[in-house]
């Protein structure tokens, strides 16, 4: 009888915790600028010595296509281009680790399925804004990237803003080339 | 001992009722708000002394980007900007609209959603308008 009441208590605890999690409240202060936002600007913004916004925005669309993104949305009057791309997210190291843990668990006599939680695919979203700089003599480009990662059982495992400087650098290297190529009408 | 089992059964049943009914969401619930329509508008809206809609929208976009939002959609004619940001595992989406108020002012309204709940906290919106004020060098005026 003791066992029965123990498991009932356990069940009750689970139900209670489910109820509490289900109604989680909204945190405050998430619309305040974070401390490092000026550094982020440096990472995300480049300026070009031209007032021809149209040229820059078509170069942006071009470089996104070069990186095999597809355009989702654009509003040229505000200089906005939104594009996305699906990509592979598997990493051999992660899968090897998960399989090793699963095998260990199997030897220990229990079942675990870490392999199903490995990253499988991802969608990368790029949002680009082209606008005149404050003094009006240059054109400013600001790009931001987000990604959503799915695991092997097709659940969303992670959502994040990409902060890797290399990715931004690659985009802007491509953009400089695209501006040059389009000026040469290639 | 029998009585005890019965007692536990009732306990478990009541837990089910509490956990399931506490977060029940019939379709009508999607239109429910905690605040009145008028109060919600005053929390989410500010007036600015400018008529330059395009510049206002560009400033809103850069303010949202400073706040880690990625811009999903924008429309100059309608005056709307929509963006999203990730906060841990939750997604915050926000729409900001700009429209003329009289001949000398613009009305800016922000509308945020955190996960599956709409944000109705005045302080959160005040944070956004404070950040916007700083970028546009104009004072955000409370609208009655």
Contacts between the chains, C-beta under 8 A, distances in Angstrom:
chain1	res1	chain2	res2	distance
A	1	B	1	5.9
A	1	B	4	7.7
A	4	B	5	7.2
A	4	B	8	7.8
A	5	B	4	7.2
A	5	B	8	6.5
A	8	B	8	4.7
A	8	B	11	7.4
A	8	B	12	6.4
A	11	B	12	6.3
A	12	B	11	6.3
A	12	B	12	6.3
A	12	B	15	5.5
A	15	B	12	7.5
A	15	B	15	4.2
A	15	B	16	6.7
A	15	B	19	5.2
A	16	B	15	6.5
A	16	B	19	7.3
A	18	B	19	5.5
A	19	B	15	7.7
A	19	B	18	6.0
A	19	B	19	3.7
A	19	B	22	5.6
A	19	B	23	7.4
A	22	B	19	7.2
A	22	B	22	7.2
A	22	B	23	4.5
A	23	B	22	6.3
A	23	B	23	5.5
A	24	B	115	7.9
A	25	B	117	8.0
A	26	B	114	4.4
A	26	B	115	7.6
A	26	B	117	5.6
A	26	B	119	5.9
A	26	B	121	7.0
A	27	B	87	7.5
A	27	B	114	7.5
A	28	B	121	6.1
A	28	B	123	6.1
A	28	B	124	6.0
A	29	B	123	7.6
A	29	B	124	7.1
A	29	B	127	6.5
A	30	B	85	8.0
A	30	B	87	5.8
A	30	B	92	6.2
A	30	B	114	7.3
A	30	B	124	6.9
A	31	B	67	6.0
A	31	B	94	7.9
A	31	B	112	7.0
A	31	B	124	5.3
A	31	B	125	7.2
A	31	B	127	4.3
A	31	B	128	4.2
A	31	B	131	7.2
A	32	B	67	7.7
A	32	B	127	4.6
A	32	B	131	7.2
A	33	B	66	5.4
A	33	B	67	6.0
A	33	B	131	5.5
A	34	B	67	7.9
A	34	B	68	6.9
A	37	B	66	4.8
A	37	B	67	7.7
A	37	B	68	7.9
A	40	B	66	7.6
A	40	B	68	7.8
A	41	B	66	7.1
A	44	B	65	7.2
A	73	B	72	6.9
A	73	B	73	5.5
A	75	B	73	7.7
A	75	B	74	4.7
A	75	B	75	6.0
A	75	B	76	6.4
A	77	B	54	7.4
A	77	B	76	4.5
A	78	B	54	7.2
A	78	B	57	6.0
A	78	B	58	6.7
A	78	B	61	7.1
A	78	B	74	5.0
A	78	B	76	5.4
A	79	B	58	7.9
A	80	B	61	7.5
A	80	B	71	6.1
A	80	B	74	4.8
A	82	B	71	6.9
A	82	B	72	6.2
A	82	B	73	7.3
A	125	B	70	6.4
A	127	B	70	4.6
A	127	B	71	4.6
A	127	B	72	7.1
A	127	B	83	8.0
A	129	B	58	7.8
A	129	B	61	5.7
A	129	B	62	7.4
A	129	B	65	7.1
A	129	B	71	6.6
A	131	B	58	5.1
A	131	B	62	8.0
A	142	B	62	7.2
A	142	B	65	6.1
A	144	B	65	6.0
A	144	B	69	8.0
A	144	B	70	4.7
A	144	B	71	7.5
A	145	B	70	7.6
A	146	B	70	4.9
A	146	B	84	7.6
A	146	B	86	6.7
A	159	B	86	4.4
A	159	B	89	6.8
A	159	B	91	6.6
A	160	B	86	5.8
A	161	B	68	5.9
A	161	B	70	7.1
A	161	B	85	7.1
A	161	B	86	6.0
